[in-house]
């Protein structure tokens, strides 16, 4: 317990004793007791006292007896030297008889050492740090008498936010004894006034002035939040060379390390007139080549980036280029003050035409499968006319839809990634007509005689003989056709003729080999 609290406790007990014949009983009657070193006015009394008796108190060492040594109660101011000391009291009653001494052993417990604590400082508006101390059972007070406790624990958030010097006292306790207090301070500094500074202006391309400010320990920032430092000192070279309004903020830091608010400082570099608005142009070789155009005043066209070779004036510029290539020009405008803008780069790209695609002519027979026309290339377009005005198909394959005999002419082009279309490649589809069937005659023969060949005639140049109506089993080509049959029976064949790769429908031909008659024996009647 704190010595101050002990003193207050002792005063209260004495007041009660003086105001009443009733003695206050001490709650601890153990023959061995403890007390914190340095405790003042610790009370000791006889419970209950004997009326008319006197008492003799003796303290072996370690402290000082108070209140007189002959009453039934005394107080002791204990010293700071730890150890075990003896309080002895001897009673003498009204008859003069002396009783046996009564003894209490009191152990003086050493106080803990003063806690280690660190004072703190902060600038107004910044994060206010907690106060901290190292120790056990730490208590915080805002008065030196330790009567007003404001916090417990190793860390103490003061809650202070205003400028000022704040004093606190911190203790630690061990074995119920509170050690000496340590003074701890928190000082919140006022921030300095923002420095004075002068804004500047300049023209693009001229000497750009430095920014200046008046104050001590000046810092320049590029943002109002003062997070990006860009310079220090009274003079700040911005390094800016391009047109624009540049805002900086300069602050002053005082001897306490507190930084002022930022003073905004402006550097304005006046812009030259903007570059003309111009559009790049592109065209396919052989088509109309567009002029280059720009929007602005007093427009001038150059053929070089250094702007030394003038090739035209005015908003429109005819380049005169006709062959494939990329042509670069530079255009500026001049304002009323005679200031010429930076150049806008403008290109004219004349794309080369793609090579005409490769395509294959096709031939088919009327009534047969009509093949698609095919070509090799990308983004193919099929036309029905040489002028390439009538689109009939797209892609590598083109189904003409033609079925009748005739020669059909188409044109196919390729379009490259630039949208340029090649010349057309001529492609033909020829459908040949051949619908007549061969002329044939059925043949007969007698068994054992010479078997005649089958023959076919027609307009075709070749004949094919089949043994089945489905025309899958070829048995001979051309005419005549020796069947090779010798046995009695009827043999059916199918023959087609071909011309221009087209095969006619089949004619049916039969070969019949008759059996010879069987003549019976000659009988005689």
Beta strands, then each sheet from edge to edge (+ up, - down):
strand 1: 32-36
strand 2: 42-45
strand 3: 54-59
strand 4: 63-66
strand 5: 73-78
strand 6: 83-92
strand 7: 102-109
strand 8: 116-118
strand 9: 120-123
strand 10: 131-134
strand 11: 139-141
strand 12: 149-152
strand 13: 155-156
strand 14: 164-171
strand 15: 173-174
strand 16: 177-178
strand 17: 182-189
strand 18: 196-198
strand 19: 200-203
strand 20: 211-214
strand 21: 218-221
strand 22: 229-232
strand 23: 235-236
strand 24: 244-252
strand 25: 263-270
strand 26: 277-278
strand 27: 281-284
strand 28: 292-295
strand 29: 300-302
strand 30: 310-313
strand 31: 316-317
strand 32: 325-332
strand 33: 344-351
strand 34: 358-360
strand 35: 362-365
strand 36: 373-376
strand 37: 380-383
strand 38: 391-394
strand 39: 397-398
strand 40: 406-414
strand 41: 425-432
strand 42: 439-440
strand 43: 443-446
strand 44: 456-457
strand 45: 462-466
strand 46: 474-477
strand 47: 489-499
strand 48: 502-503
strand 49: 507-514
sheet 1: 1+ 7+ 6- 3+
sheet 2: 2+ 5- 4+
sheet 3: 8+ 10- 13+
sheet 4: 9+ 17+ 14- 11+ 12-
sheet 5: 15+ 16-
sheet 6: 18+ 20- 23+
sheet 7: 19+ 25+ 24- 21+ 22-
sheet 8: 26+ 28- 31+
sheet 9: 27+ 33+ 32- 29+ 30-
sheet 10: 34+ 36- 39+
sheet 11: 35+ 41+ 40- 37+ 38-
sheet 12: 42+ 44-
sheet 13: 43+ 49+ 47- 45+ 46-
sheet 14: 43+ 49+ 47- 48+
end
